[in-house]
Amino acid sequence: MGIERFPTLTVYSRHNCHLCEEMIEALRGLQGLGRFEIAVADVDADPELGRRHGHKVPVLMHGERELCHYRLDASAVTAYLSKIR
């Protein structure tokens, strides 16, 4: 029997960003509905991340797929998680 692995959703964020903090908090609330991990990446710490995502943080991604940006779209995220299980 293999080890169950939960998907990791990544929030591309920056320090002192109230929208970023709101998205992360809302994601934590969704964790009770569906099992997933949350990773947070600072777009200002990596020039490539800043180039790719810095203009619209926060951005929520699963791998290369963007799930939403600016505000959490809870229905889109839960639908996506249901689909990939």
N, C-alpha and C positions, 0 to 999 in steps of 0.2 A: 504494500500500500504506500503510495507516494505522499509526500508532505503537501498539504493544501497551501497554496500560495495566493495571497490576495493581490489584486491589482494596486499599483501605486499611481496615485494622481498627483501631479506636480503643479504647485502654484508658483508661477514666476512673479516675483514680488520685489519690492524695495523697502528700505527702512523708512519709517515715518509716513507710511501710506495707509490712510484710514480705510480705503476701499480694499486694500490687501488684507488688513486685519479683519475686516468684516467678512470677506470671502473665506478666510481660514476658519474663523469661528463658525460660520454657517456650515462649512464642510464637516467640522467636528460634530455638529448636530446631526448631519446625515449619516455618520458612521454607525449609528445605532440601527439604521434601516438597511444598510448594506455594508458588507465587509470590504473595506479598502484601506490602504495606507495613504498617508498624506506626506509629501515631501515639499519643502519650501526651498526655492532657489532664488538668490539675490541677483537680479539682473545687472546691478551696478558693480558686482564683484567679478564679472566676466565680460569682456568686451563683445564676445560673440552673442551671449545671451542678451546683452543690452541692445545690440543691433537687431536681433530677431524679435525681441519681445518688449523692449523698453518703452516703446511709444504707446502701449496699451495695457499696462499692468493694472490690476492683476490679470494674469492669463492662466486658465486651468487647462492642463494638458494630460492626456494619457499617451505616453510615447510621443509620436509625432502628430497625434490628433488633437486639435483644439476643441475643447468642450464648451467653453464660454470665456468671456473676458469682461472686465469692469465689475460686474455683479454676478453672483452665483445664479445659474439657471438650474434650480434644484430638479425640476421635472426632466430636463435634458440629461442631467447627470444620472439620475436614477434610471431613466430609460436606457441610457448607454450601458450602465453597469449590468442591468438585467439582460441586455442583448449579448454582452461578452461572456456571460457565465455559462 
